[in-house]
Amino acid sequence: MAAPRPPRPHRQERERNRALRKAAETGPSGDDGPIRLFGVHAVEAALRNPAREVLRLVVTENGALRLRDAIGTRAVEKENATPRDLDRLLGADTVHQGVMAEVEPLPEPSLEELTEAATHGGPLVVLDQVTDPHNVGAVLRSAAVFGASGLIMTRRHSPPLNGTLAKSASGALELVPIHLAQNLGRALEVLKEQGLTILGLDGEASVAIDEEAFAGPTALVLGAEGRGLRELTRATCHRLVRISASGTLASLNVSNAAAVSLHFAAYRRNEKGRQT
């Protein structure tokens, strides 16, 4: 005989749980207030980032030990808490690892600053309405590892730069400059005017990314899973490229596609460095 299903939570309880999750993401003052970061890597990176203003630090005894050196770099006074205290503060399903920091948003770079960085460094990564914070966090990790010059996302239809994304990024949120564009098409036109080559990743493209020389400053544009690049975004790119696949499954999720593309771009840059 099948076990009886647990009763569904009442509407008030569901609303309270949603409020707890929102508070864990945006902080006590809502979208315009402090951001709450959690997880050892995300909080440690924020503490070590001089550009990040840390307003509050709540830690368990074990969390304080793990962050001892990073805490020593800051004048912020830590608040001692139990794991249950943080569960109540962030929501019982949040994997906080015994640490939570309330911080101010980072300064946002201009498109001009990012194009200047890409002129002398790695490519820019552009995400076309990628909404999953775990995917964006993973893209940020790859961007940090492979030396991307920055990330551009849409101001709407993108995840907030807060707890879930920061934990998935494992510290990379503090390392990769991020610009939020009001209109992605116009932002891409600005990049083109500044001399960047815009490459759109598309699994159906006729040209493989292996054929790209990455001879100058470049922006790699990736779309959401399933839908891919929007039509206007595709039309704005200089050309579309695909990742060559030899297996029976030809598609990658957006974070894996970003990692492969950035690795190939880094390989090309290193190859040119060896030739000079």
Beta strands, then each sheet from edge to edge (+ up, - down):
strand 1: 35-38
strand 2: 54-59
strand 3: 78-80
strand 4: 99-103
strand 5: 124-128
strand 6: 150-154
strand 7: 178-181
strand 8: 197-201
strand 9: 207-208
strand 10: 218-223
strand 11: 239-242
sheet 1: 1+ 4- 2+ 3+
sheet 2: 7+ 6+ 5+ 10+ 8+ 11+ 9+
end
